[in-house]
């Protein structure tokens, strides 16, 4: 069982990592770098599968 402080830290780390990824995605779009919806979904499914296996 995780302690509340550990859970809060983990949540804060996830939130910061997510914010960074969003900022990177916005910057990429502003540069005109885009991928198709199917490619995005396939990449997301691959990442979810890898996370589940870890």
PyMOL Python script that loads the backbone (N, CA, C, O; Angstrom):
from pymol import cmd

cmd.read_pdbstr("""\
ATOM      1  N   UNK A   1       0.838  -1.184   0.000  1.00  0.00           N
ATOM      2  CA  UNK A   1       0.000   0.000   0.000  1.00  0.00           C
ATOM      3  C   UNK A   1       0.881   1.244   0.000  1.00  0.00           C
ATOM      4  O   UNK A   1       1.806   1.374   0.802  1.00  0.00           O
ATOM      5  N   UNK A   2       0.570   2.151  -0.916  1.00  0.00           N
ATOM      6  CA  UNK A   2       1.371   3.369  -1.017  1.00  0.00           C
ATOM      7  C   UNK A   2       0.917   4.393   0.003  1.00  0.00           C
ATOM      8  O   UNK A   2      -0.265   4.495   0.331  1.00  0.00           O
ATOM      9  N   UNK A   3       1.881   5.144   0.492  1.00  0.00           N
ATOM     10  CA  UNK A   3       1.559   6.226   1.406  1.00  0.00           C
ATOM     11  C   UNK A   3       0.975   7.394   0.631  1.00  0.00           C
ATOM     12  O   UNK A   3       1.247   7.553  -0.559  1.00  0.00           O
ATOM     13  N   UNK A   4       0.187   8.195   1.290  1.00  0.00           N
ATOM     14  CA  UNK A   4      -0.448   9.339   0.649  1.00  0.00           C
ATOM     15  C   UNK A   4       0.597  10.276   0.046  1.00  0.00           C
ATOM     16  O   UNK A   4       0.398  10.785  -1.057  1.00  0.00           O
ATOM     17  N   UNK A   5       1.697  10.511   0.743  1.00  0.00           N
ATOM     18  CA  UNK A   5       2.743  11.401   0.230  1.00  0.00           C
ATOM     19  C   UNK A   5       3.338  10.844  -1.059  1.00  0.00           C
ATOM     20  O   UNK A   5       3.604  11.598  -1.995  1.00  0.00           O
ATOM     21  N   UNK A   6       3.550   9.530  -1.114  1.00  0.00           N
ATOM     22  CA  UNK A   6       4.087   8.899  -2.318  1.00  0.00           C
ATOM     23  C   UNK A   6       3.084   9.015  -3.463  1.00  0.00           C
ATOM     24  O   UNK A   6       3.466   9.294  -4.599  1.00  0.00           O
ATOM     25  N   UNK A   7       1.818   8.804  -3.170  1.00  0.00           N
ATOM     26  CA  UNK A   7       0.782   8.883  -4.193  1.00  0.00           C
ATOM     27  C   UNK A   7       0.672  10.307  -4.728  1.00  0.00           C
ATOM     28  O   UNK A   7       0.533  10.509  -5.935  1.00  0.00           O
ATOM     29  N   UNK A   8       0.732  11.280  -3.849  1.00  0.00           N
ATOM     30  CA  UNK A   8       0.662  12.677  -4.258  1.00  0.00           C
ATOM     31  C   UNK A   8       1.851  13.037  -5.129  1.00  0.00           C
ATOM     32  O   UNK A   8       1.685  13.712  -6.144  1.00  0.00           O
ATOM     33  N   UNK A   9       3.037  12.605  -4.760  1.00  0.00           N
ATOM     34  CA  UNK A   9       4.230  12.875  -5.543  1.00  0.00           C
ATOM     35  C   UNK A   9       4.108  12.225  -6.915  1.00  0.00           C
ATOM     36  O   UNK A   9       4.429  12.844  -7.930  1.00  0.00           O
ATOM     37  N   UNK A  10       3.649  10.993  -6.945  1.00  0.00           N
ATOM     38  CA  UNK A  10       3.477  10.291  -8.204  1.00  0.00           C
ATOM     39  C   UNK A  10       2.471  11.026  -9.090  1.00  0.00           C
ATOM     40  O   UNK A  10       2.698  11.175 -10.291  1.00  0.00           O
ATOM     41  N   UNK A  11       1.382  11.477  -8.520  1.00  0.00           N
ATOM     42  CA  UNK A  11       0.371  12.220  -9.268  1.00  0.00           C
ATOM     43  C   UNK A  11       0.944  13.527  -9.795  1.00  0.00           C
ATOM     44  O   UNK A  11       0.664  13.914 -10.929  1.00  0.00           O
ATOM     45  N   UNK A  12       1.742  14.206  -8.983  1.00  0.00           N
ATOM     46  CA  UNK A  12       2.347  15.466  -9.399  1.00  0.00           C
ATOM     47  C   UNK A  12       3.342  15.241 -10.533  1.00  0.00           C
ATOM     48  O   UNK A  12       3.409  16.031 -11.475  1.00  0.00           O
ATOM     49  N   UNK A  13       4.112  14.161 -10.439  1.00  0.00           N
ATOM     50  CA  UNK A  13       5.066  13.835 -11.505  1.00  0.00           C
ATOM     51  C   UNK A  13       4.323  13.536 -12.799  1.00  0.00           C
ATOM     52  O   UNK A  13       4.723  14.002 -13.866  1.00  0.00           O
ATOM     53  N   UNK A  14       3.245  12.764 -12.715  1.00  0.00           N
ATOM     54  CA  UNK A  14       2.444  12.444 -13.898  1.00  0.00           C
ATOM     55  C   UNK A  14       1.880  13.712 -14.509  1.00  0.00           C
ATOM     56  O   UNK A  14       1.911  13.888 -15.727  1.00  0.00           O
ATOM     57  N   UNK A  15       1.362  14.600 -13.662  1.00  0.00           N
ATOM     58  CA  UNK A  15       0.780  15.849 -14.144  1.00  0.00           C
ATOM     59  C   UNK A  15       1.828  16.694 -14.860  1.00  0.00           C
ATOM     60  O   UNK A  15       1.554  17.239 -15.929  1.00  0.00           O
ATOM     61  N   UNK A  16       3.009  16.810 -14.294  1.00  0.00           N
ATOM     62  CA  UNK A  16       4.076  17.598 -14.921  1.00  0.00           C
ATOM     63  C   UNK A  16       4.509  16.972 -16.248  1.00  0.00           C
ATOM     64  O   UNK A  16       4.697  17.682 -17.235  1.00  0.00           O
ATOM     65  N   UNK A  17       4.666  15.661 -16.274  1.00  0.00           N
ATOM     66  CA  UNK A  17       5.039  14.976 -17.514  1.00  0.00           C
ATOM     67  C   UNK A  17       3.959  15.185 -18.583  1.00  0.00           C
ATOM     68  O   UNK A  17       4.273  15.390 -19.756  1.00  0.00           O
ATOM     69  N   UNK A  18       2.702  15.131 -18.177  1.00  0.00           N
ATOM     70  CA  UNK A  18       1.601  15.328 -19.118  1.00  0.00           C
ATOM     71  C   UNK A  18       1.593  16.746 -19.655  1.00  0.00           C
ATOM     72  O   UNK A  18       1.361  16.955 -20.846  1.00  0.00           O
ATOM     73  N   UNK A  19       1.840  17.713 -18.803  1.00  0.00           N
ATOM     74  CA  UNK A  19       1.901  19.113 -19.250  1.00  0.00           C
ATOM     75  C   UNK A  19       3.022  19.318 -20.260  1.00  0.00           C
ATOM     76  O   UNK A  19       2.846  20.018 -21.257  1.00  0.00           O
ATOM     77  N   UNK A  20       4.166  18.711 -20.002  1.00  0.00           N
ATOM     78  CA  UNK A  20       5.294  18.817 -20.927  1.00  0.00           C
ATOM     79  C   UNK A  20       4.932  18.219 -22.278  1.00  0.00           C
ATOM     80  O   UNK A  20       5.216  18.811 -23.320  1.00  0.00           O
ATOM     81  N   UNK A  21       4.304  17.047 -22.262  1.00  0.00           N
ATOM     82  CA  UNK A  21       3.908  16.394 -23.515  1.00  0.00           C
ATOM     83  C   UNK A  21       2.901  17.237 -24.283  1.00  0.00           C
ATOM     84  O   UNK A  21       2.973  17.326 -25.509  1.00  0.00           O
ATOM     85  N   UNK A  22       1.972  17.851 -23.580  1.00  0.00           N
ATOM     86  CA  UNK A  22       0.982  18.706 -24.242  1.00  0.00           C
ATOM     87  C   UNK A  22       1.671  19.907 -24.874  1.00  0.00           C
ATOM     88  O   UNK A  22       1.384  20.261 -26.018  1.00  0.00           O
ATOM     89  N   UNK A  23       2.581  20.534 -24.129  1.00  0.00           N
ATOM     90  CA  UNK A  23       3.319  21.678 -24.671  1.00  0.00           C
ATOM     91  C   UNK A  23       4.127  21.277 -25.904  1.00  0.00           C
ATOM     92  O   UNK A  23       4.184  22.026 -26.879  1.00  0.00           O
ATOM     93  N   UNK A  24       4.748  20.107 -25.863  1.00  0.00           N
ATOM     94  CA  UNK A  24       5.515  19.621 -27.017  1.00  0.00           C
ATOM     95  C   UNK A  24       4.591  19.373 -28.206  1.00  0.00           C
ATOM     96  O   UNK A  24       4.946  19.674 -29.345  1.00  0.00           O
ATOM     97  N   UNK A  25       3.415  18.827 -27.943  1.00  0.00           N
ATOM     98  CA  UNK A  25       2.451  18.570 -29.009  1.00  0.00           C
ATOM     99  C   UNK A  25       1.958  19.856 -29.648  1.00  0.00           C
ATOM    100  O   UNK A  25       1.826  19.937 -30.870  1.00  0.00           O
ATOM    101  N   UNK A  26       1.687  20.852 -28.834  1.00  0.00           N
ATOM    102  CA  UNK A  26       1.242  22.137 -29.365  1.00  0.00           C
ATOM    103  C   UNK A  26       2.339  22.762 -30.215  1.00  0.00           C
ATOM    104  O   UNK A  26       2.068  23.275 -31.301  1.00  0.00           O
ATOM    105  N   UNK A  27       3.573  22.723 -29.729  1.00  0.00           N
ATOM    106  CA  UNK A  27       4.694  23.280 -30.494  1.00  0.00           C
ATOM    107  C   UNK A  27       4.854  22.545 -31.817  1.00  0.00           C
ATOM    108  O   UNK A  27       5.133  23.168 -32.842  1.00  0.00           O
ATOM    109  N   UNK A  28       4.682  21.240 -31.807  1.00  0.00           N
ATOM    110  CA  UNK A  28       4.788  20.445 -33.025  1.00  0.00           C
ATOM    111  C   UNK A  28       3.710  20.843 -34.031  1.00  0.00           C
ATOM    112  O   UNK A  28       3.989  20.980 -35.222  1.00  0.00           O
ATOM    113  N   UNK A  29       2.497  21.028 -33.558  1.00  0.00           N
ATOM    114  CA  UNK A  29       1.409  21.452 -34.440  1.00  0.00           C
ATOM    115  C   UNK A  29       1.677  22.839 -35.019  1.00  0.00           C
ATOM    116  O   UNK A  29       1.398  23.100 -36.189  1.00  0.00           O
ATOM    117  N   UNK A  30       2.217  23.718 -34.189  1.00  0.00           N
ATOM    118  CA  UNK A  30       2.526  25.071 -34.658  1.00  0.00           C
ATOM    119  C   UNK A  30       3.607  25.061 -35.740  1.00  0.00           C
ATOM    120  O   UNK A  30       3.654  25.958 -36.582  1.00  0.00           O
ATOM    121  N   UNK A  31       4.470  24.052 -35.714  1.00  0.00           N
ATOM    122  CA  UNK A  31       5.508  23.913 -36.744  1.00  0.00           C
ATOM    123  C   UNK A  31       4.965  23.206 -37.985  1.00  0.00           C
ATOM    124  O   UNK A  31       5.683  23.035 -38.969  1.00  0.00           O
ATOM    125  N   UNK A  32       3.704  22.797 -37.936  1.00  0.00           N
ATOM    126  CA  UNK A  32       3.095  22.118 -39.077  1.00  0.00           C
ATOM    127  C   UNK A  32       3.347  20.623 -39.105  1.00  0.00           C
ATOM    128  O   UNK A  32       3.075  19.966 -40.110  1.00  0.00           O
ATOM    129  N   UNK A  33       3.862  20.081 -38.017  1.00  0.00           N
ATOM    130  CA  UNK A  33       4.128  18.644 -37.930  1.00  0.00           C
ATOM    131  C   UNK A  33       2.870  17.950 -37.422  1.00  0.00           C
ATOM    132  O   UNK A  33       2.469  18.120 -36.271  1.00  0.00           O
ATOM    133  N   UNK A  34       2.265  17.175 -38.293  1.00  0.00           N
ATOM    134  CA  UNK A  34       1.027  16.490 -37.915  1.00  0.00           C
ATOM    135  C   UNK A  34       1.088  15.034 -38.339  1.00  0.00           C
ATOM    136  O   UNK A  34       1.802  14.666 -39.271  1.00  0.00           O
ATOM    137  N   UNK A  35       0.326  14.222 -37.636  1.00  0.00           N
ATOM    138  CA  UNK A  35       0.181  12.831 -38.037  1.00  0.00           C
ATOM    139  C   UNK A  35      -1.305  12.554 -38.185  1.00  0.00           C
ATOM    140  O   UNK A  35      -2.137  13.249 -37.602  1.00  0.00           O
ATOM    141  N   UNK A  36      -1.628  11.545 -38.963  1.00  0.00           N
ATOM    142  CA  UNK A  36      -3.023  11.180 -39.166  1.00  0.00           C
ATOM    143  C   UNK A  36      -3.614  10.542 -37.924  1.00  0.00           C
ATOM    144  O   UNK A  36      -2.901  10.046 -37.052  1.00  0.00           O
ATOM    145  N   UNK A  37      -4.925  10.570 -37.867  1.00  0.00           N
ATOM    146  CA  UNK A  37      -5.627  10.009 -36.723  1.00  0.00           C
ATOM    147  C   UNK A  37      -5.354   8.531 -36.528  1.00  0.00           C
ATOM    148  O   UNK A  37      -5.193   8.076 -35.395  1.00  0.00           O
ATOM    149  N   UNK A  38      -5.299   7.771 -37.617  1.00  0.00           N
ATOM    150  CA  UNK A  38      -5.049   6.337 -37.513  1.00  0.00           C
ATOM    151  C   UNK A  38      -3.654   6.068 -36.957  1.00  0.00           C
ATOM    152  O   UNK A  38      -3.472   5.177 -36.127  1.00  0.00           O
ATOM    153  N   UNK A  39      -2.683   6.831 -37.412  1.00  0.00           N
ATOM    154  CA  UNK A  39      -1.309   6.686 -36.917  1.00  0.00           C
ATOM    155  C   UNK A  39      -1.261   7.000 -35.428  1.00  0.00           C
ATOM    156  O   UNK A  39      -0.626   6.283 -34.655  1.00  0.00           O
ATOM    157  N   UNK A  40      -1.933   8.072 -35.032  1.00  0.00           N
ATOM    158  CA  UNK A  40      -1.965   8.463 -33.615  1.00  0.00           C
ATOM    159  C   UNK A  40      -2.557   7.351 -32.759  1.00  0.00           C
ATOM    160  O   UNK A  40      -1.982   6.975 -31.738  1.00  0.00           O
ATOM    161  N   UNK A  41      -3.699   6.829 -33.172  1.00  0.00           N
ATOM    162  CA  UNK A  41      -4.369   5.784 -32.393  1.00  0.00           C
ATOM    163  C   UNK A  41      -3.483   4.540 -32.306  1.00  0.00           C
ATOM    164  O   UNK A  41      -3.383   3.931 -31.241  1.00  0.00           O
ATOM    165  N   UNK A  42      -2.844   4.157 -33.402  1.00  0.00           N
ATOM    166  CA  UNK A  42      -1.965   2.987 -33.381  1.00  0.00           C
ATOM    167  C   UNK A  42      -0.789   3.192 -32.440  1.00  0.00           C
ATOM    168  O   UNK A  42      -0.402   2.272 -31.719  1.00  0.00           O
ATOM    169  N   UNK A  43      -0.216   4.392 -32.441  1.00  0.00           N
ATOM    170  CA  UNK A  43       0.892   4.681 -31.523  1.00  0.00           C
ATOM    171  C   UNK A  43       0.417   4.632 -30.079  1.00  0.00           C
ATOM    172  O   UNK A  43       1.110   4.102 -29.210  1.00  0.00           O
ATOM    173  N   UNK A  44      -0.760   5.184 -29.823  1.00  0.00           N
ATOM    174  CA  UNK A  44      -1.318   5.171 -28.477  1.00  0.00           C
ATOM    175  C   UNK A  44      -1.592   3.747 -28.008  1.00  0.00           C
ATOM    176  O   UNK A  44      -1.292   3.406 -26.863  1.00  0.00           O
ATOM    177  N   UNK A  45      -2.150   2.923 -28.866  1.00  0.00           N
ATOM    178  CA  UNK A  45      -2.414   1.528 -28.506  1.00  0.00           C
ATOM    179  C   UNK A  45      -1.120   0.782 -28.207  1.00  0.00           C
ATOM    180  O   UNK A  45      -1.064  -0.024 -27.279  1.00  0.00           O
ATOM    181  N   UNK A  46      -0.092   1.048 -28.985  1.00  0.00           N
ATOM    182  CA  UNK A  46       1.211   0.426 -28.750  1.00  0.00           C
ATOM    183  C   UNK A  46       1.767   0.830 -27.388  1.00  0.00           C
ATOM    184  O   UNK A  46       2.273  -0.011 -26.645  1.00  0.00           O
ATOM    185  N   UNK A  47       1.675   2.112 -27.064  1.00  0.00           N
ATOM    186  CA  UNK A  47       2.167   2.597 -25.774  1.00  0.00           C
ATOM    187  C   UNK A  47       1.381   1.991 -24.617  1.00  0.00           C
ATOM    188  O   UNK A  47       1.961   1.624 -23.595  1.00  0.00           O
ATOM    189  N   UNK A  48       0.070   1.886 -24.772  1.00  0.00           N
ATOM    190  CA  UNK A  48      -0.749   1.291 -23.719  1.00  0.00           C
ATOM    191  C   UNK A  48      -0.417  -0.180 -23.521  1.00  0.00           C
ATOM    192  O   UNK A  48      -0.377  -0.672 -22.393  1.00  0.00           O
ATOM    193  N   UNK A  49      -0.179  -0.875 -24.621  1.00  0.00           N
ATOM    194  CA  UNK A  49       0.179  -2.297 -24.534  1.00  0.00           C
ATOM    195  C   UNK A  49       1.516  -2.463 -23.814  1.00  0.00           C
ATOM    196  O   UNK A  49       1.667  -3.348 -22.972  1.00  0.00           O
ATOM    197  N   UNK A  50       2.475  -1.618 -24.145  1.00  0.00           N
ATOM    198  CA  UNK A  50       3.792  -1.682 -23.511  1.00  0.00           C
ATOM    199  C   UNK A  50       3.690  -1.381 -22.018  1.00  0.00           C
ATOM    200  O   UNK A  50       4.342  -2.033 -21.202  1.00  0.00           O
ATOM    201  N   UNK A  51       2.873  -0.395 -21.666  1.00  0.00           N
ATOM    202  CA  UNK A  51       2.702  -0.043 -20.256  1.00  0.00           C
ATOM    203  C   UNK A  51       2.049  -1.182 -19.491  1.00  0.00           C
ATOM    204  O   UNK A  51       2.405  -1.451 -18.344  1.00  0.00           O
ATOM    205  N   UNK A  52       1.102  -1.844 -20.121  1.00  0.00           N
ATOM    206  CA  UNK A  52       0.404  -2.957 -19.466  1.00  0.00           C
ATOM    207  C   UNK A  52       1.346  -4.132 -19.241  1.00  0.00           C
ATOM    208  O   UNK A  52       1.251  -4.828 -18.230  1.00  0.00           O
ATOM    209  N   UNK A  53       2.260  -4.350 -20.193  1.00  0.00           N
ATOM    210  CA  UNK A  53       3.201  -5.469 -20.084  1.00  0.00           C
ATOM    211  C   UNK A  53       4.308  -5.185 -19.072  1.00  0.00           C
ATOM    212  O   UNK A  53       4.932  -6.116 -18.561  1.00  0.00           O
ATOM    213  N   UNK A  54       4.556  -3.918 -18.780  1.00  0.00           N
ATOM    214  CA  UNK A  54       5.644  -3.546 -17.857  1.00  0.00           C
ATOM    215  C   UNK A  54       5.271  -3.793 -16.410  1.00  0.00           C
ATOM    216  O   UNK A  54       6.073  -3.534 -15.513  1.00  0.00           O
TER     217      UNK A  54
END
""", "prot")
cmd.dss("prot")
cmd.show_as("cartoon", "prot")
cmd.util.cbc("prot")
cmd.orient("prot")
